[in-house]
Amino acid sequence: MSEHQQVQEYKKSPPRLGFVVSQTNYDLTYLMKQRALEHAHFLGAPVIKIVEVPGAFDMPLAIKALLKQEDIDAVVTLGAVVKGETDHDQVVAQHAARKIMDLALEFNKPVSLGVSGPGMTAMQAKARIESFATKAVEAAVKTYYAIQKVESP
């Protein structure tokens, strides 16, 4: 059974997605956004709103704003945290990931972590565009369906 069939198996209605996309390393995140949009369409999940923020560290406020909206069922984050000369990438990625998880729990809506890094080069990030984009969309969609299945009578 394909992943698309598994998702469709217990689907009630497709989740309405919001995307939060980092503008840092936009040569990478733009491609991630395009691939994620294609994959959301493939899975039948409409993307209602796309919010671009300066960087991964800036994502939580935009995520929170989307999660407050009635017409958003799940949020997909897309970003690439690339290693520089310091450990700044570690701090950014760790704090962003933690807050993303906290917001999902606070609002009881899926928020996927489609932020690649830390500790990778730009070439490594480029090689991960496809996998991070599609897996982030799949995680949001599948988690939404799983929650629907648990909460259904």
NORZIKA-V546077 format. One line per field, one symbol per residue. phi: phi as a letter, one per 30 degrees, with the letter a starting at -180 (. if undefined). burial: 1 if it has 24 or more other C-alpha atoms within 12 Angstrom, else 0. Layout:
# NORZIKA-V546077
phi->???
burial->???
This chain:
# NORZIKA-V546077
phi->.dddddddecdcbddccccbbdddhddddddddddddddddedicdcdbbccbeaddddeddddddddddcccabccbabccdcdccedddedddddddddededdchbdbdcccdjdicdddddddceddddddddedddddedddeddddd
burial->000000100010011111111111110111111111101100111111111110111111011101100001111111111110000010011001101110110000111111111110010011011111111111111111110100000
